[in-house]
Amino acid sequence: MAQSERRVVVGSKVGLHARPASLLVQAVVASGHAVTITSERGDVADGASILSVLTLGAMFGESVDITVNGDEADRVAGELAALIASDLDAH
């Protein structure tokens, strides 16, 4: 099984909270891939779980690492990284 990792800076002004976290989780679930998100502090979240992502407390400007497992992991990691880097609260 393919695996891909990306480090990305959180672009949403409110961090990965409420709406941005929800949009991210929806994208992860739609991808059908296993995704983990790791905070700068080393906390790990299941990308398909809204509570898990919210618990990370990732703020604007912080780096997170995403790890994607599955076919086309590199493509999915790139798409999710672009999503996290954007201001999801502006959508």
N, C-alpha and C positions, 0 to 999 in steps of 0.2 A: 504494500500500500504506500502510495506517495505521501510525503510530508513536506510542508513548506512553512517557513517562519518569516515574519516581518516585524520590525520595530517601527512604531508609528507614534507621532505626537497627537494627542487628543485636540481636535480643532473646535469642538463645541464650547462656547463660552461658559456653559453650565456644567461642563464635564460630561461624563457618561452617567447622567441621571435622567430619570423620568422619560421624556420623549426621545432623546438621543439613544438611550439604552434600549428602549422599546424598538426603535427602528433598526438598531444593530441586531438585536435578537431575532427580529423578523427576517432579516437578511440571512443570518446564520441558519435558521430553520429552513428557509426556502432553498438554501444551497444544498442541503442534504449531507453536509460534511460535519465531521467531529471537529469542533473548534474550541481551543482554550485561549484565555486571555490572561496574561500575567502582568501585574502592576509593577511599578518601580520598586515597591517594598517587598516584592516576591509573592504577594497574594495571587492565587490562581482561581479563575472563574470559568465555569462552563458557559461558553458563548450562546448556548441555546436556552439558558435560564435567566429570566429577567432579575430574579432575586440575587442570583450569583453575580451577575454583572453589576447591579447596584451596590452590592456589598464591597466591591473593589474600591469604590470611592475615588475613581480616577478623575482628576480635575483637569481643567483647561491647561494646556501646555506641558502636561506630564507625558512621559513615554509609556507605552504599553507594548508588550510583545504578544503577537497573535501566532498561534500554531494551528495549522489546518492539516487534517489527515483525510485522505480519500483521493479518488481519481480527480485529475485536474486541480489538485491542491494549490499549485502555483497560481493559477488563474483566480481561484476563489480568494486566496490570501491577498492578492493584489486588489481585488474588488473590495474586500472588507477593509483593507488598509486605507484605501481611498475614502471609504465611508467614514471611518473613524477620524481621519484627518480633516474632513469637511465640517462645517458648522451645521450639524444635524438639527439644531434648534431653529435654524432659519428656514427649514423646508416646510 
